[in-house]
Every structure is written in structure tokens, then in C-alpha cells.
Amino acid sequence: MYRGTGEGAVCWKRMENDRDWQFFVEGMWDDQWTKTEVPYSQEISDVLYEETQGIIDILIKLYKMVQWRAITIGGDEIITIDLIHKVAQEGLYLVKPMLDAIRSGNLVQMKKYRDIAPVDISE
């Protein structure tokens, strides 16, 4: 992925769903603002990966939106797998086409989005 800066583009790779991803998500998960603390689990990690495709910026934004939604709903303010999916569907609609392209693994689809196009090292 490329992110423009004043002096050029910076290449950021998305994370793989591996130990580093799990370490990051588990550390992030400790910062829950909700009344009811939901313990970290592999299932949560996997769902967050599925919804964000390992893009840290999107992960952090999704986590924040999920917590806001749980707090807005009120009651026990519990983060659930279903809530994560619902908030991702409603809140990440602008990046959904790009995430779907990554999810598909189809290079032709990915090249439609300059930010996520694989780097061509043959040049």
C-alpha cells in the first residue's frame, strides 16, 4: 500500500494473520472503554483480520467505531462478533471495494486501487 507524503510515496505492507497480528490486536484489545470487558480471543482476532485485511489504520478505526456503537447501544456495552461485523458493514463502506479486492487475491482487481496495488519490483 502506498500513502502519499509531501516528498513521495511510502510503502506500507498490510499485516499477515500471524503472531505479530495477534500480538498487536491483543495489546490494542486491552484498551476497552466499554462497561463490560470482553476477553481477547482468537475468534475476535480472526474476525478483525477478516474485516480489515490486516490494515492497521482500518483496524484501529473499526475498533474505535465498535466501542462507540457498544456504548451508544447502552446496557452492558458488550462487544460481540456480530457487532464487529455490523459496524464494519456500516462504517467501512467507503473502503469495502478495496478490502474486497484484497480478500479476493485477484491482482487485476487490486490494481484498480492504486493504494493497494502490489509493488512491481521488475523495474
KEKOLDREN-970222 format. One record per residue: residue in one letter; x, y, z of N, C-alpha, C in turn. Coordinates in Angstrom, 3 decimals. Layout:
N
+---------+----------+----------+----------+----------+----------+----------+----------+----------+----------+
| residuo |      nxx |      nyy |      nzz |     caxx |     cayy |     cazz |      cxx |      cyy |      czz |
+---------+----------+----------+----------+----------+----------+----------+----------+----------+----------+
|       a |        X |        Y |        Z |        X |        Y |        Z |        X |        Y |        Z |
...
+---------+----------+----------+----------+----------+----------+----------+----------+----------+----------+
This chain:
123
+---------+----------+----------+----------+----------+----------+----------+----------+----------+----------+
| residuo |      nxx |      nyy |      nzz |     caxx |     cayy |     cazz |      cxx |      cyy |      czz |
+---------+----------+----------+----------+----------+----------+----------+----------+----------+----------+
|       m |    0.835 |   -1.166 |    0.000 |    0.000 |    0.000 |    0.000 |    0.875 |    1.221 |    0.000 |
|       y |    0.379 |    2.252 |   -0.631 |    1.130 |    3.489 |   -0.697 |    0.365 |    4.579 |    0.026 |
|       r |    1.078 |    5.397 |    0.713 |    0.497 |    6.584 |    1.326 |    1.364 |    7.748 |    0.907 |
|       g |    0.736 |    8.744 |    0.313 |    1.483 |    9.899 |   -0.168 |    1.985 |   10.761 |    0.968 |
|       t |    3.149 |   11.304 |    0.778 |    3.705 |   12.291 |    1.687 |    4.102 |   13.487 |    0.844 |
|       g |    4.524 |   14.537 |    1.471 |    4.939 |   15.719 |    0.742 |    6.119 |   15.449 |   -0.181 |
|       e |    6.887 |   14.418 |    0.115 |    8.104 |   14.158 |   -0.641 |    8.055 |   12.864 |   -1.439 |
|       g |    6.922 |   12.222 |   -1.515 |    6.828 |   10.984 |   -2.265 |    5.921 |    9.990 |   -1.569 |
|       a |    5.940 |    8.784 |   -2.058 |    5.067 |    7.752 |   -1.511 |    5.833 |    6.860 |   -0.549 |
|       v |    5.130 |    6.406 |    0.461 |    5.688 |    5.478 |    1.430 |    4.936 |    4.167 |    1.281 |
|       c |    5.648 |    3.068 |    1.206 |    5.011 |    1.764 |    1.054 |    4.810 |    1.128 |    2.420 |
|       w |    3.559 |    0.790 |    2.736 |    3.215 |    0.094 |    3.978 |    2.600 |   -1.240 |    3.592 |
|       k |    3.115 |   -2.293 |    4.149 |    2.523 |   -3.605 |    3.905 |    1.449 |   -3.879 |    4.943 |
|       r |    0.421 |   -4.573 |    4.515 |   -0.586 |   -4.996 |    5.486 |   -0.018 |   -6.166 |    6.272 |
|       m |   -0.542 |   -6.369 |    7.461 |   -0.059 |   -7.455 |    8.305 |   -0.675 |   -8.774 |    7.859 |
|       e |    0.045 |   -9.829 |    8.075 |   -0.491 |  -11.178 |    7.887 |   -1.201 |  -11.590 |    9.172 |
|       n |   -2.107 |  -12.538 |    9.067 |   -2.799 |  -13.036 |   10.255 |   -1.891 |  -14.066 |   10.928 |
|       d |   -0.919 |  -13.552 |   11.661 |    0.083 |  -14.408 |   12.291 |    0.317 |  -13.941 |   13.733 |
|       r |    1.428 |  -14.343 |   14.311 |    1.719 |  -13.988 |   15.708 |    1.831 |  -12.477 |   15.899 |
|       d |    2.439 |  -11.778 |   14.937 |    2.582 |  -10.325 |   15.062 |    1.217 |   -9.643 |   15.077 |
|       w |    0.325 |  -10.093 |   14.197 |   -1.045 |   -9.553 |   14.172 |   -1.720 |   -9.800 |   15.514 |
|       q |   -1.644 |  -11.025 |   15.992 |   -2.297 |  -11.368 |   17.249 |   -1.722 |  -10.566 |   18.409 |
|       f |   -0.413 |  -10.361 |   18.412 |    0.241 |   -9.560 |   19.445 |   -0.291 |   -8.129 |   19.412 |
|       f |   -0.399 |   -7.564 |   18.215 |   -0.893 |   -6.198 |   18.071 |   -2.345 |   -6.093 |   18.534 |
|       v |   -3.198 |   -7.000 |   18.045 |   -4.622 |   -6.945 |   18.385 |   -4.829 |   -7.158 |   19.881 |
|       e |   -4.099 |   -8.099 |   20.456 |   -4.250 |   -8.357 |   21.894 |   -3.856 |   -7.128 |   22.719 |
|       g |   -2.791 |   -6.459 |   22.317 |   -2.385 |   -5.239 |   23.012 |   -3.420 |   -4.134 |   22.863 |
|       m |   -3.953 |   -3.980 |   21.664 |   -4.983 |   -2.984 |   21.407 |   -6.252 |   -3.302 |   22.195 |
|       w |   -6.580 |   -4.578 |   22.263 |   -7.821 |   -5.030 |   22.901 |   -7.858 |   -4.666 |   24.386 |
|       d |   -6.688 |   -4.480 |   24.990 |   -6.626 |   -4.086 |   26.405 |   -7.248 |   -2.717 |   26.650 |
|       d |   -7.336 |   -1.889 |   25.620 |   -7.879 |   -0.536 |   25.746 |   -9.359 |   -0.509 |   25.415 |
|       q |  -10.154 |   -1.147 |   26.274 |  -11.608 |   -1.146 |   26.092 |  -12.217 |   -0.053 |   26.948 |
|       w |  -13.124 |    0.707 |   26.340 |  -13.797 |    1.794 |   27.046 |  -15.190 |    1.374 |   27.521 |
|       t |  -15.612 |    0.198 |   27.175 |  -16.969 |   -0.248 |   27.473 |  -17.100 |   -0.694 |   28.936 |
|       k |  -18.349 |   -0.724 |   29.420 |  -18.608 |   -1.154 |   30.799 |  -18.174 |   -2.598 |   31.031 |
|       t |  -18.492 |   -3.451 |   30.081 |  -18.183 |   -4.876 |   30.213 |  -16.941 |   -5.196 |   29.399 |
|       e |  -15.900 |   -5.647 |   30.078 |  -14.681 |   -6.013 |   29.375 |  -14.843 |   -7.401 |   28.767 |
|       v |  -14.644 |   -7.479 |   27.488 |  -14.722 |   -8.748 |   26.768 |  -13.300 |   -9.269 |   26.621 |
|       p |  -13.031 |  -10.491 |   27.067 |  -11.668 |  -11.015 |   26.952 |  -11.256 |  -11.221 |   25.497 |
|       y |   -9.985 |  -10.994 |   25.237 |   -9.413 |  -11.234 |   23.915 |   -9.539 |  -12.719 |   23.584 |
|       s |   -9.798 |  -13.019 |   22.313 |   -9.859 |  -14.414 |   21.873 |   -9.350 |  -14.522 |   20.441 |
|       q |   -9.006 |  -15.724 |   20.059 |   -8.579 |  -15.975 |   18.678 |   -9.695 |  -15.634 |   17.709 |
|       e |  -10.933 |  -15.921 |   18.098 |  -12.078 |  -15.626 |   17.229 |  -12.191 |  -14.124 |   16.964 |
|       i |  -12.003 |  -13.321 |   17.985 |  -12.039 |  -11.865 |   17.819 |  -10.928 |  -11.420 |   16.884 |
|       s |   -9.733 |  -11.937 |   17.098 |   -8.589 |  -11.597 |   16.256 |   -8.870 |  -11.943 |   14.797 |
|       d |   -9.413 |  -13.129 |   14.572 |   -9.701 |  -13.571 |   13.208 |  -10.784 |  -12.728 |   12.539 |
|       v |  -11.810 |  -12.356 |   13.284 |  -12.885 |  -11.528 |   12.725 |  -12.356 |  -10.138 |   12.391 |
|       l |  -11.546 |   -9.583 |   13.259 |  -10.963 |   -8.270 |   12.976 |  -10.060 |   -8.332 |   11.750 |
|       y |   -9.340 |   -9.431 |   11.602 |   -8.499 |   -9.577 |   10.413 |   -9.367 |   -9.678 |    9.156 |
|       e |  -10.402 |  -10.489 |    9.247 |  -11.310 |  -10.662 |    8.108 |  -11.890 |   -9.323 |    7.666 |
|       e |  -12.273 |   -8.503 |    8.621 |  -12.922 |   -7.233 |    8.297 |  -11.949 |   -6.148 |    7.861 |
|       t |  -10.682 |   -6.236 |    8.270 |   -9.715 |   -5.181 |    7.960 |   -8.615 |   -5.624 |    7.015 |
|       q |   -8.515 |   -6.922 |    6.772 |   -7.483 |   -7.492 |    5.907 |   -6.069 |   -7.098 |    6.345 |
|       g |   -5.890 |   -6.925 |    7.658 |   -4.560 |   -6.672 |    8.199 |   -4.078 |   -5.246 |    8.049 |
|       i |   -4.959 |   -4.326 |    7.690 |   -4.577 |   -2.924 |    7.543 |   -4.780 |   -2.243 |    8.897 |
|       i |   -3.669 |   -1.872 |    9.522 |   -3.689 |   -1.358 |   10.889 |   -4.566 |   -0.116 |   11.028 |
|       d |   -4.483 |    0.801 |   10.093 |   -5.291 |    2.018 |   10.156 |   -6.781 |    1.679 |   10.219 |
|       i |   -7.202 |    0.750 |    9.389 |   -8.614 |    0.358 |    9.366 |   -8.968 |   -0.405 |   10.640 |
|       l |   -8.057 |   -1.231 |   11.127 |   -8.284 |   -1.959 |   12.381 |   -8.559 |   -1.001 |   13.528 |
|       i |   -7.718 |   -0.006 |   13.684 |   -7.875 |    0.935 |   14.794 |   -9.187 |    1.705 |   14.666 |
|       k |   -9.512 |    2.128 |   13.465 |  -10.770 |    2.857 |   13.259 |  -11.977 |    1.964 |   13.534 |
|       l |  -11.915 |    0.722 |   13.070 |  -13.023 |   -0.209 |   13.318 |  -13.188 |   -0.462 |   14.812 |
|       y |  -12.098 |   -0.674 |   15.516 |  -12.163 |   -0.930 |   16.962 |  -12.794 |    0.249 |   17.694 |
|       k |  -12.414 |    1.442 |   17.305 |  -12.980 |    2.637 |   17.917 |  -14.484 |    2.723 |   17.621 |
|       m |  -14.871 |    2.482 |   16.359 |  -16.290 |    2.551 |   15.987 |  -17.112 |    1.485 |   16.708 |
|       v |  -16.548 |    0.293 |   16.877 |  -17.260 |   -0.789 |   17.565 |  -17.510 |   -0.399 |   19.023 |
|       q |  -16.506 |    0.174 |   19.646 |  -16.690 |    0.583 |   21.044 |  -17.727 |    1.697 |   21.167 |
|       w |  -17.644 |    2.681 |   20.263 |  -18.639 |    3.751 |   20.281 |  -20.043 |    3.192 |   20.129 |
|       r |  -20.205 |    2.236 |   19.210 |  -21.527 |    1.643 |   18.989 |  -21.998 |    0.903 |   20.237 |
|       a |  -21.117 |    0.133 |   20.859 |  -21.498 |   -0.606 |   22.072 |  -21.915 |    0.363 |   23.178 |
|       i |  -21.204 |    1.460 |   23.311 |  -21.537 |    2.460 |   24.334 |  -22.861 |    3.147 |   23.989 |
|       t |  -23.072 |    3.443 |   22.717 |  -24.305 |    4.098 |   22.276 |  -25.519 |    3.206 |   22.503 |
|       i |  -25.358 |    1.908 |   22.239 |  -26.452 |    0.965 |   22.469 |  -26.840 |    0.961 |   23.940 |
|       g |  -25.832 |    1.094 |   24.789 |  -26.083 |    1.165 |   26.227 |  -26.156 |   -0.207 |   26.869 |
|       g |  -26.807 |   -0.256 |   28.002 |  -26.894 |   -1.513 |   28.738 |  -25.513 |   -1.926 |   29.233 |
|       d |  -25.164 |   -3.179 |   28.978 |  -23.878 |   -3.702 |   29.444 |  -22.706 |   -3.312 |   28.553 |
|       e |  -22.990 |   -2.729 |   27.397 |  -21.953 |   -2.267 |   26.467 |  -20.973 |   -3.395 |   26.123 |
|       i |  -21.505 |   -4.459 |   25.525 |  -20.702 |   -5.643 |   25.221 |  -20.328 |   -5.665 |   23.742 |
|       i |  -19.044 |   -5.877 |   23.473 |  -18.556 |   -6.042 |   22.103 |  -18.729 |   -7.513 |   21.730 |
|       t |  -19.430 |   -7.750 |   20.641 |  -19.647 |   -9.120 |   20.165 |  -19.122 |   -9.256 |   18.734 |
|       i |  -18.993 |  -10.488 |   18.306 |  -18.589 |  -10.769 |   16.927 |  -19.610 |  -10.174 |   15.957 |
|       d |  -20.884 |  -10.349 |   16.258 |  -21.937 |   -9.796 |   15.399 |  -21.848 |   -8.273 |   15.326 |
|       l |  -21.539 |   -7.623 |   16.449 |  -21.416 |   -6.174 |   16.458 |  -20.230 |   -5.733 |   15.590 |
|       i |  -19.129 |   -6.451 |   15.679 |  -17.961 |   -6.131 |   14.848 |  -18.333 |   -6.203 |   13.368 |
|       h |  -18.999 |   -7.290 |   12.973 |  -19.419 |   -7.437 |   11.566 |  -20.364 |   -6.309 |   11.148 |
|       k |  -21.342 |   -5.999 |   11.992 |  -22.331 |   -4.983 |   11.658 |  -21.681 |   -3.608 |   11.517 |
|       v |  -20.821 |   -3.246 |   12.455 |  -20.164 |   -1.941 |   12.393 |  -19.238 |   -1.874 |   11.186 |
|       a |  -18.558 |   -2.966 |   10.872 |  -17.692 |   -2.990 |    9.683 |  -18.517 |   -2.773 |    8.426 |
|       q |  -19.645 |   -3.444 |    8.346 |  -20.514 |   -3.321 |    7.163 |  -21.017 |   -1.888 |    7.008 |
|       e |  -21.404 |   -1.276 |    8.104 |  -21.974 |    0.070 |    8.043 |  -20.908 |    1.167 |    8.022 |
|       g |  -19.796 |    0.946 |    8.686 |  -18.822 |    2.008 |    8.854 |  -17.651 |    1.986 |    7.891 |
|       l |  -17.419 |    0.847 |    7.245 |  -16.277 |    0.745 |    6.336 |  -16.713 |    0.677 |    4.874 |
|       y |  -17.908 |    1.171 |    4.591 |  -18.444 |    1.047 |    3.236 |  -17.582 |    1.751 |    2.183 |
|       l |  -16.888 |    2.813 |    2.552 |  -16.067 |    3.511 |    1.565 |  -14.846 |    2.701 |    1.138 |
|       v |  -14.310 |    1.903 |    2.052 |  -13.125 |    1.098 |    1.721 |  -13.482 |   -0.346 |    1.392 |
|       k |  -14.764 |   -0.680 |    1.436 |  -15.193 |   -2.051 |    1.154 |  -14.721 |   -2.570 |   -0.197 |
|       p |  -14.823 |   -1.789 |   -1.277 |  -14.337 |   -2.306 |   -2.567 |  -12.848 |   -2.674 |   -2.527 |
|       m |  -12.050 |   -1.873 |   -1.840 |  -10.620 |   -2.188 |   -1.734 |  -10.390 |   -3.426 |   -0.881 |
|       l |  -11.101 |   -3.514 |    0.235 |  -10.961 |   -4.692 |    1.100 |  -11.407 |   -5.953 |    0.367 |
|       d |  -12.482 |   -5.847 |   -0.404 |  -12.948 |   -6.996 |   -1.186 |  -11.909 |   -7.421 |   -2.225 |
|       a |  -11.238 |   -6.442 |   -2.828 |  -10.191 |   -6.754 |   -3.805 |   -9.036 |   -7.492 |   -3.135 |
|       i |   -8.632 |   -7.037 |   -1.962 |   -7.567 |   -7.727 |   -1.220 |   -8.018 |   -9.127 |   -0.854 |
|       r |   -9.226 |   -9.222 |   -0.330 |   -9.785 |  -10.508 |    0.105 |   -9.828 |  -11.514 |   -1.040 |
|       s |  -10.101 |  -11.020 |   -2.244 |  -10.216 |  -11.913 |   -3.406 |   -8.859 |  -12.460 |   -3.846 |
|       g |   -7.795 |  -11.701 |   -3.565 |   -6.473 |  -12.107 |   -4.032 |   -6.281 |  -11.897 |   -5.523 |
|       n |   -7.258 |  -11.306 |   -6.189 |   -7.227 |  -11.080 |   -7.626 |   -6.390 |   -9.837 |   -7.924 |
|       l |   -5.237 |  -10.042 |   -8.540 |   -4.324 |   -8.927 |   -8.813 |   -4.929 |   -7.885 |   -9.741 |
|       v |   -5.745 |   -8.315 |  -10.692 |   -6.394 |   -7.372 |  -11.606 |   -7.306 |   -6.436 |  -10.819 |
|       q |   -8.102 |   -6.997 |   -9.911 |   -8.979 |   -6.166 |   -9.083 |   -8.166 |   -5.249 |   -8.179 |
|       m |   -7.088 |   -5.766 |   -7.602 |   -6.272 |   -4.969 |   -6.692 |   -5.616 |   -3.798 |   -7.415 |
|       k |   -5.253 |   -3.979 |   -8.657 |   -4.587 |   -2.911 |   -9.411 |   -5.514 |   -1.740 |   -9.708 |
|       k |   -6.821 |   -1.948 |   -9.561 |   -7.772 |   -0.851 |   -9.745 |   -7.595 |    0.218 |   -8.671 |
|       y |   -7.039 |   -0.175 |   -7.556 |   -6.880 |    0.728 |   -6.420 |   -5.397 |    0.966 |   -6.195 |
|       r |   -4.957 |    2.112 |   -6.579 |   -3.529 |    2.416 |   -6.554 |   -2.923 |    2.208 |   -5.169 |
|       d |   -3.687 |    2.537 |   -4.118 |   -3.178 |    2.403 |   -2.755 |   -2.859 |    0.964 |   -2.368 |
|       i |   -3.518 |   -0.003 |   -3.001 |   -3.303 |   -1.392 |   -2.590 |   -2.671 |   -2.243 |   -3.674 |
|       a |   -2.361 |   -1.651 |   -4.814 |   -1.762 |   -2.423 |   -5.900 |   -0.440 |   -3.002 |   -5.447 |
|       p |   -0.186 |   -4.268 |   -5.752 |    1.093 |   -4.871 |   -5.384 |    2.257 |   -4.132 |   -6.039 |
|       v |    3.364 |   -4.080 |   -5.343 |    4.531 |   -3.384 |   -5.850 |    5.154 |   -4.208 |   -6.970 |
|       d |    5.448 |   -3.558 |   -8.094 |    6.094 |   -4.220 |   -9.224 |    7.602 |   -4.008 |   -9.086 |
|       i |    8.325 |   -5.056 |   -8.693 |    9.768 |   -4.909 |   -8.480 |   10.579 |   -5.263 |   -9.718 |
|       s |    9.925 |   -5.573 |  -10.820 |   10.647 |   -5.952 |  -12.033 |   11.341 |   -4.759 |  -12.673 |
|       e |   10.895 |   -3.540 |  -12.358 |   11.507 |   -2.348 |  -12.936 |   12.688 |   -2.005 |  -12.114 |
+---------+----------+----------+----------+----------+----------+----------+----------+----------+----------+
